[in-house]
Structures are given as structure tokens and as C-alpha cells.
Amino acid sequence: MKHIFLGKFLILFSLSFAWSHPTFSEGVDEYQVTFDNSSPNTIHVKALITLEDSLLYMSQNGPVPERWPRYIRNIGVTNQDGKTLEVIDNEAGGWILRGVNSGQRLFLHYDMSVDHESESWPGGIDGVAYVRDWGVMTSGRALFVMNGRHKNDIRIRFEVPDGWSISAPWRVLNEGSHTYSVPNLTELQETFLFAGTQSELLVEREGFTLKFVLGGPEVLKEQARFEAVASGVMDYYIDLMGGVPRLPGDNQTEQCMVIISQSDRVDGEVIGQHISMFMDPGGEQMNQLMGWFMFAHEFFHLWNGKSLRFTTSQTDWFKEGVSNYYTIKALNQIGFANEHLVFMILNNLFYQRYITDTGLGNMAPAEAAEGFSKDNHWGLIYGGGLFAGIAMDMEIRHKTGNRASLDDVMRNFYREYGGSDQTIDSNDILAKVNQIGNTDFSEFMKSYINGTDPILLAPYMRYAGIEADTSANQLRLHHLQDKTDLQSDIWSGFLGAH
């Protein structure tokens, strides 16, 4: 089906590439993306682009970006006179155009084969592209062939079969249409899209929208529960940090899209400010908890990781570990995880991974995430960082009579850095916790973050009236008898009370 916009028409040529709409404005790149439910494994793309150079390329992001071009088929380019241009595979990935000039307007067409599950992907297929009975999910990384580095206000029109809808995170140009405005090439790549019979659920706060895209019959049955949990987690984070996410520069976050597809396993991936997940609504309680833990963790990164940005991977223990801590707090405060489940999470998920990490005792957590090795030392970064955050929180609460906490550190960072181009390094973290906690964490950082000493939770948990027993390589937490009022208040803070 052709869509005709008002204005000047561009009438084209051969190769079945009939493009029947004008440019939106001089030089703006335009894409038309077509889904077909009779052949859902193929996505058809046509584009009108203005050349900055002679290279066509795909995203360089992701753990194996060299794979993206493998799934592009039937690529072709013509000029506005209908002449077919030579397209040569680039050994470095992508394609080279012959006989073209900068500023030239060309027509590009290709098919994307959604066959990515034929091979294994680091992080899982949920961050790549897949086909299910209820539709097609793709990342922008896997879908878009681009040119240049400085494109703005990119326009995309989607064509979907009757009975299907499109879920995309961008601004709709005309209400009820499938035409969107994409701010830049980064947002074109760093996103997810879903086309099919999915359902959408919107949770809105202070001009920020959390868009849930729900696919699969069992997932759709749980829509009300998803809304309740998501609303509670969002409200907790907004109250904690003092506002909705604020991204730096022109990338101000107005919408986060969360795709949840039904599956018999739990997994999740984040691209940009968007989340793609597999969840099993009918699974065991622990599997469901892990699904929501993953969502709440990744969602908090819109604050701790996106609004607050960090200079190097040496602070990944803080970005990941402290996010784990606030994930636990949020799920407890909304009633999704009780104290018993909190104890299980701390031991089974984090302590066990921490004490079995091959880097424990010979690698500093600050060095464990160098390069792309974060998952290689998950226990040190996600578990060790969590325990470091707990220790800092308990120490600050104890030193200040529970008048200050790690919550104040996070809010202070958000007020100072949220939405700015400034980044946070280890010295900034040390200065902030010292300032808020009225104490000196220099030796703590030297031993546990920049050094290789294992973090001992026991002395810090006693501040909350909790005995931390790590005998037999298990983390067992027990309430002490005759807690003081201060210990009880600190324990409430541990569980998420602000």
C-alpha cells in the first residue's frame, strides 16, 4: 500500500522501488519499513538518503556488531534518474557506493532477514531480533542501513498488515499515523521496535512515559499486574531521586519502551533507554521475581547510568551494584518481595556469585569491568558492588543517627549531574559519600574497591541489628534480639524506607 504525502512527488523507476512521497525537508533522510504477516521473517526497507560520503554501514554497537550486515539481503541503490548504482561489499563491514558525490540524494532498498536465532548472541536474542506468533521484534541496530554521521530529524513510515500495530518510542508526526520523527542516528540505532498483535500499556509521570509493549496470551492476561508493579517501581525511583530521568544534551528522555514477550525463560537486554525482556507469567515465583528484578534494575539505569553518567568502567561496581541495591529496595517497598525473598536474593543470586567469582581476592572490583569483561566477573561487579553499596549505606546511617543515607548520595548526584554532560568518577563517589556520611571512606575504597580484600558484611549489618553469618559459604541473615530504636530505623532504611 502506498502512502501519499502532500507536496512535491518523487516518481521513481525500476527494481520495484516505487517511492511516492516527497522529501519532508531538504536533505532529511526518510525510511519506509514494511512488515508482512505472510512472511514475518522478512522486513522490507526503502529509504531516501542524502549522502555525506560513499559508505553505507550498520550500527557499530553491540557485542558482535560485525554480524548485522549478514542479515541484509537484496540491497540496491539508484539515483533520482532511476540509474542503478554499483554497491560493493566492504571487507570491514557495510557497503561502498561507486560514482557518487556528497550531498547527492539516492534511493536505497533492502530486505532484512529475521533469522538471527540461527546463531547464539551474547546477551541473548531479546536484544537483537526475533519472530513470534504475536509479531516481530527488532532492534534498530539490526534493522537500519545508514549513511553519514550527522543526520537529524530522520523520518520513518511503517506499513503493517491489517490487524497489526507498530510499537515505537519516537514522536508520531500525525496522530493515528505510522509516521515518526527520529531525532538523530543514535536514536535510530539504539532502540527496539515491535510490529504485530501486541498490546500497549502507558504509565505516565511528570511528562515521562513508560510504554509497556506486551506480547503473548499469558503476558496479556497479566496486564493489570504489570501496570501495578511498574507504577510502584517508577514512583519509588522518582521519589528517591527527586525527579524523572534527565539525559544529557539533546537526548532528553520522554519515553522508555519496555517490550515483554512471553517465554518459558527469563532474560532481558537494554539498548539506549529501552528494555526488551522475556518473561514467564505462569512460571515459578522465583522466576517471576527474577523477571521483575531484571526490569527494575534496568529501569533504574535511566537514573543511575543515563541521568548520572560515569567516566570509565572503574565505576561499574557503583552503577551496577548500587542499582541492584535500589532494585531490592523498590521491590520490597511495593510489596512484591518480602523480607524472606530479600534474604534469598542476597544469598542465592549475589553472595554465591560473589564468593565463586574467579577474580575474588586477586582482582579489584574497580578493574573487573575493563573493556567488555563485565560479565566475566559478574560476581565482583554486580554482587561486590551491591555489598559495597550496602556497607556504605549502613555506615552513613550509623554515623549520622539515620539522618542521612546512600539515598542522599543518589539524590545529591542527581541534582548536581542529572541532565548534564559531566561524568562521575571514583574520586567523585568518594568525596560525595564522605560529605554525606560525615566520615572517611578512603580506607574502604582502598581495600574493597581499588583493592582485592573481600567485603565483610557482618560489621555493617550489625548497625541494622542483623547478624550476617557466612559460615558454610552461605549468607544467612538473622535479626538480633533487643534491637535499639536506631538499629530498627536503619533496618527499615535497608529495606527501602526513605
C-alpha positions in Angstrom: 0.0 0.0 0.0 1.4 3.4 -1.0 1.1 6.4 1.3 1.0 9.8 -0.4 2.0 13.0 1.5 1.0 16.5 0.4 3.6 18.4 -1.5 6.1 17.6 -4.3 6.0 14.0 -5.5 9.0 11.9 -6.4 8.2 9.4 -9.1 10.6 6.5 -9.4 11.7 3.8 -11.5 12.6 0.2 -11.6 13.6 -2.5 -9.2 10.0 -2.4 -7.8 11.1 0.6 -5.8 8.1 2.9 -6.1 8.5 5.7 -3.7 5.5 8.0 -3.8 6.1 10.8 -1.3 8.1 14.0 -1.2 11.0 14.9 1.0 9.9 16.3 4.3 12.6 19.0 4.1 15.8 19.4 2.1 18.3 16.7 3.0 16.2 14.8 5.5 16.6 11.0 5.4 13.4 9.0 5.1 12.8 5.3 5.7 9.8 3.2 4.8 9.7 -0.1 6.8 7.2 -2.7 5.7 6.1 -5.8 7.7 4.2 -8.7 6.1 2.4 -11.2 8.3 2.5 -13.8 5.4 6.3 -13.7 5.6 7.2 -12.3 9.0 10.8 -13.3 8.8 11.4 -10.6 6.1 11.3 -6.9 6.7 11.3 -4.7 3.6 13.0 -1.3 3.8 13.1 1.6 1.3 15.0 4.8 2.1 15.7 8.2 0.6 19.0 9.4 1.9 21.4 12.4 1.4 25.0 11.2 1.1 27.6 12.5 3.4 30.1 10.1 1.9 30.2 6.9 -0.1 29.8 4.4 2.7 26.7 2.5 3.8 27.0 1.0 7.2 25.1 -0.5 10.2 25.5 0.1 13.9 28.9 -0.5 15.5 27.2 -1.1 18.8 26.5 -4.4 20.4 28.9 -7.2 21.4 29.3 -8.5 17.8 28.3 -5.6 15.5 30.1 -7.2 12.6 27.1 -9.6 12.3 24.5 -7.0 11.5 25.2 -6.9 7.7 24.9 -10.7 7.4 21.1 -10.5 7.6 20.7 -7.8 4.9 19.5 -9.1 1.6 18.9 -7.7 -1.9 20.5 -4.3 -1.2 20.3 -1.9 -4.1 20.8 1.8 -4.7 19.5 4.1 -7.6 19.8 7.8 -8.3 16.9 10.1 -8.9 17.1 9.4 -12.7 16.5 5.7 -12.0 20.0 4.6 -12.7 21.2 1.6 -10.7 24.5 2.3 -8.9 27.2 -0.2 -8.1 27.2 -1.4 -4.5 30.3 -3.2 -3.3 30.6 -5.2 -0.1 33.1 -3.6 2.2 35.5 -6.0 3.8 35.3 -4.0 7.1 31.5 -4.4 7.1 28.9 -2.5 5.2 28.9 -1.4 1.6 30.7 1.1 -0.7 29.0 3.1 -3.4 30.8 3.9 -6.7 30.5 7.1 -8.6 28.6 9.2 -6.0 29.0 12.7 -4.6 28.4 14.2 -1.2 25.0 15.9 -1.0 23.5 13.6 -3.6 20.0 12.2 -2.9 19.7 8.5 -3.5 17.2 5.7 -3.1 18.2 2.7 -1.1 16.2 -0.6 -0.7 17.0 -3.9 1.0 15.4 -6.7 3.0 16.3 -7.7 6.5 16.1 -11.5 7.1 14.9 -12.0 10.7 16.8 -15.2 11.1 19.0 -14.2 14.0 18.1 -17.1 16.2 20.0 -19.4 13.9 23.1 -18.5 15.9 23.9 -17.6 19.6 24.1 -14.0 20.6 26.0 -12.7 23.7 23.3 -11.3 26.0 20.5 -13.3 24.2 18.2 -12.8 21.2 16.0 -10.4 23.2 18.4 -7.6 22.3 18.6 -8.5 18.6 15.5 -9.6 16.6 13.0 -12.4 16.7 9.7 -13.6 15.3 6.8 -14.9 17.5 3.2 -15.8 16.9 2.2 -12.3 18.0 4.7 -10.4 15.9 8.2 -9.3 15.1 10.7 -7.6 17.3 13.8 -5.9 16.0 16.4 -3.6 17.4 17.4 -0.5 15.4 20.9 -1.9 15.3 19.8 -5.0 13.4 17.5 -3.1 11.0 18.8 0.1 9.7 21.4 0.7 7.0 22.7 4.3 7.3 25.0 6.8 5.7 26.9 9.6 7.4 27.2 10.6 11.0 25.4 13.9 11.3 21.8 13.2 10.3 18.9 14.8 12.3 15.1 14.7 12.2 15.0 11.4 10.4 11.5 10.3 9.3 10.2 6.8 9.3 6.9 5.4 8.0 5.9 1.9 8.9 3.5 -0.2 6.9 1.9 -3.1 8.7 -0.9 -5.6 7.8 -4.5 -5.2 8.8 -4.9 -6.2 12.5 -1.3 -5.4 13.3 0.1 -2.3 15.0 3.6 -0.8 15.4 5.2 0.0 18.8 8.0 2.5 18.5 9.4 5.0 21.0 9.5 8.1 18.9 7.3 11.1 18.3 4.3 10.4 16.0 4.1 13.1 13.3 0.4 12.8 12.8 -2.0 11.3 15.3 -3.2 7.9 14.1 -0.4 7.5 11.5 2.6 5.2 11.5 5.0 8.1 10.6 7.6 9.1 13.2 10.3 11.7 13.7 13.6 10.3 15.0 16.0 12.9 16.4 19.3 11.5 15.2 21.2 8.4 14.1 21.9 7.4 17.6 18.3 7.1 18.5 17.6 5.3 15.2 20.0 2.6 16.2 19.6 2.5 20.0 16.0 1.4 20.2 13.6 -1.5 19.9 10.6 -1.9 17.6 7.7 -4.3 17.7 5.1 -5.0 14.9 2.2 -7.4 15.5 -0.8 -8.0 17.6 0.9 -6.8 20.8 -0.9 -4.6 23.4 0.5 -1.3 24.8 0.2 0.0 28.3 1.3 3.5 29.2 2.4 4.7 32.7 3.0 8.4 32.7 4.6 10.7 35.3 5.8 14.4 35.0 6.0 14.3 31.2 7.8 11.0 31.2 6.1 7.9 29.8 6.9 4.2 30.4 5.5 2.4 27.5 4.9 -1.4 28.0 4.6 -3.5 24.9 3.1 -6.8 25.9 3.1 -9.9 23.6 1.8 -13.4 24.1 -1.5 -14.6 25.6 -0.2 -15.3 29.1 1.5 -11.9 29.3 -1.6 -10.1 28.2 -3.6 -11.8 31.0 -1.3 -10.1 33.5 -1.6 -6.6 32.1 -3.2 -5.2 35.3 -0.4 -6.7 37.5 2.3 -5.3 35.2 0.8 -1.9 35.5 0.6 -2.0 39.3 4.2 -3.2 39.7 5.6 -0.8 37.1 3.8 2.2 38.6 5.0 1.3 42.0 8.6 0.9 41.0 8.5 4.2 39.0 7.0 6.2 41.8 9.6 4.8 44.2 12.5 5.8 42.0 11.1 9.3 41.3 10.6 9.9 45.0 14.1 8.5 45.7 16.0 10.6 43.1 13.8 13.7 43.2 12.5 13.6 39.6 12.1 11.7 36.4 15.2 10.6 34.3 17.1 13.5 32.8 19.5 12.6 30.0 22.3 15.0 28.9 22.3 17.3 25.9 19.6 16.8 23.2 18.8 13.2 24.4 16.2 14.2 26.9 14.2 11.1 27.8 10.5 11.4 27.3 9.7 7.8 26.8 11.1 4.5 27.8 9.8 1.5 26.0 9.7 -1.9 27.7 8.9 -4.9 25.5 7.8 -8.0 27.4 7.3 -11.2 25.3 6.0 -14.4 26.7 8.6 -17.1 27.1 9.5 -20.2 29.2 12.7 -18.4 30.3 13.6 -15.1 31.8 16.0 -12.7 30.1 16.4 -9.0 29.4 18.5 -6.6 27.4 18.8 -2.8 27.4 19.6 -0.6 24.3 19.7 3.1 24.8 16.9 3.9 27.3 14.7 0.9 26.1 14.3 -2.6 27.5 13.5 -5.9 25.8 12.5 -8.8 28.0 11.3 -12.4 28.0 9.1 -13.3 31.0 7.1 -16.4 32.1 4.0 -15.2 33.9 2.9 -18.7 34.7 6.3 -19.8 36.0 7.6 -20.4 39.5 7.6 -17.5 41.9 11.4 -17.1 41.8 11.4 -17.0 38.0 8.8 -14.2 38.1 10.7 -12.4 40.8 13.8 -12.6 38.6 11.9 -11.1 35.7 10.7 -8.2 37.7 14.1 -7.8 39.3 15.7 -7.5 35.9 13.1 -4.9 34.8 13.5 -2.8 38.0 17.3 -3.0 37.7 17.4 -1.9 34.1 14.8 0.7 34.7 16.9 2.3 37.5 19.7 2.7 35.0 17.7 5.6 33.5 18.8 7.4 36.6 22.0 5.6 37.6 23.8 5.2 34.3 21.8 7.5 32.0 20.9 10.6 34.0 24.1 10.0 36.0 26.9 9.0 33.7 30.3 7.7 34.7 33.8 8.4 33.3 35.1 4.9 33.0 34.3 1.3 33.7 36.1 1.6 37.0 32.8 2.8 38.5 30.7 -0.1 37.1 30.6 -1.6 40.6 28.6 1.5 41.6 26.5 1.7 38.5 25.5 -2.0 38.6 25.9 -2.9 42.3 24.1 0.1 43.8 21.4 -0.3 41.1 20.9 -3.8 42.5 20.6 -2.4 46.0 17.8 0.0 45.0 16.1 -2.7 42.9 15.8 -4.8 46.1 14.5 -1.7 48.0 12.0 -0.8 45.3 10.5 -4.4 45.0 10.3 -4.6 48.8 8.6 -1.3 49.2 5.9 -2.0 46.7 5.2 -5.4 48.3 6.5 -7.5 45.5 9.4 -9.0 47.5 9.0 -9.6 51.2 11.9 -9.9 53.7 12.2 -13.6 53.2 12.7 -13.2 49.5 15.1 -10.3 50.0 17.3 -12.7 52.1 17.1 -15.4 49.4 18.1 -12.9 46.7 21.1 -11.6 48.7 22.4 -15.2 49.2 21.3 -17.2 46.2 21.7 -14.6 43.5 24.5 -12.4 44.7 26.6 -13.9 47.5 27.0 -17.2 45.8 28.2 -15.5 42.6 30.4 -13.2 44.6 32.3 -15.9 46.5 32.7 -18.0 43.4 33.9 -15.3 41.1 37.4 -16.2 39.8 38.6 -12.6 40.5 37.7 -12.6 44.2 40.9 -12.0 46.2 43.1 -11.2 43.2 41.2 -8.6 41.2 39.9 -5.2 42.3 36.2 -4.6 41.6 37.3 -1.2 40.0 39.3 -3.1 37.4 36.9 -6.1 36.9 34.8 -4.4 34.2 37.7 -3.3 32.0 36.7 -3.5 28.3 33.9 -5.9 27.7 34.7 -8.2 30.6 31.9 -7.1 32.9 30.0 -10.4 32.5 33.2 -12.3 33.1 33.3 -11.0 36.6 29.6 -10.6 37.3 30.0 -11.7 40.9 32.6 -9.0 41.7 30.8 -6.2 39.9 27.1 -6.9 40.5 27.5 -8.8 43.8 30.5 -7.0 45.2 29.1 -3.6 44.1 25.9 -4.5 45.9 27.6 -5.4 49.1 29.8 -2.2 48.9 26.6 -0.1 48.5 25.0 -1.9 51.5 28.1 -1.3 53.6 28.2 2.4 52.6 24.5 2.9 53.4 24.7 1.2 56.8 27.9 3.2 57.7 26.3 6.5 56.7 23.1 5.7 58.6 25.0 4.7 61.7 27.4 7.7 61.7 24.5 10.2 61.2 22.0 8.6 63.5 19.9 7.6 60.4 19.6 11.3 59.4 21.5 10.6 56.2 21.9 7.6 53.9 23.0 6.5 50.5 19.7 7.8 49.3 21.0 11.3 49.9 24.1 10.5 47.9 22.0 9.4 45.0 19.7 12.5 45.2 22.7 14.8 45.5 24.3 13.3 42.5 21.0 13.6 40.5 20.6 17.3 41.4 24.2 18.0 40.5 24.8 15.8 37.5 21.4 14.8 36.1 20.9 16.0 32.6 24.4 17.5 32.3 27.4 16.4 30.2 29.5 16.0 33.3 30.6 12.4 34.3 31.3 10.9 37.7 34.5 9.1 38.6 35.7 7.2 41.6 37.0 10.4 43.3 33.6 12.0 43.0 31.9 9.0 44.6 34.4 9.1 47.5 34.0 12.8 48.0 30.2 12.5 48.0 29.9 9.6 50.4 32.4 11.4 52.7 30.4 14.6 52.6 27.0 13.0 53.1 28.2 10.4 55.7 30.3 12.7 57.8 33.0 10.1 57.8 36.0 8.9 55.7 35.6 6.1 53.3 39.2 6.3 52.0 40.3 3.1 53.5 37.1 1.4 52.5 37.7 2.3 48.9 41.3 1.4 49.1 40.6 -2.1 50.5 37.4 -3.1 48.9 37.0 -1.2 45.6 40.6 -0.5 44.4 42.0 -3.4 46.4 41.3 -7.1 46.5 40.0 -7.6 50.0 36.6 -9.4 50.2 33.9 -7.3 51.6 32.8 -8.4 55.0 29.1 -7.6 55.6 28.9 -8.6 59.2 30.2 -5.4 60.9 27.9 -3.2 58.7 24.8 -5.3 59.1 25.1 -5.1 62.9 24.3 -1.4 62.5 20.8 -2.6 61.4 20.6 -5.2 64.2 21.3 -8.0 61.8 23.7 -10.9 62.3 25.4 -11.8 59.0 26.6 -15.4 59.1 28.8 -16.6 56.2 29.8 -20.0 57.5 29.5 -22.9 55.1 29.7 -20.4 52.2 26.1 -19.2 52.7 25.0 -15.7 53.6 22.4 -16.1 56.4 20.8 -13.0 57.9 19.2 -13.1 61.4 17.6 -10.4 63.5 19.4 -9.7 66.7 17.3 -9.7 69.9 16.6 -6.4 71.7 17.4 -4.1 68.8 17.8 -0.4 69.6 15.4 2.1 68.0 18.3 3.3 65.8 19.0 -0.3 64.6 15.3 -0.8 63.8 15.2 2.5 61.8 18.4 1.6 59.9 16.9 -1.8 59.0 13.8 0.0 57.7 16.1 2.1 55.6 17.9 -1.0 54.3 14.5 -2.3 53.1 13.8 0.9 51.2 12.1 3.4 53.6 13.4 6.8 52.6 
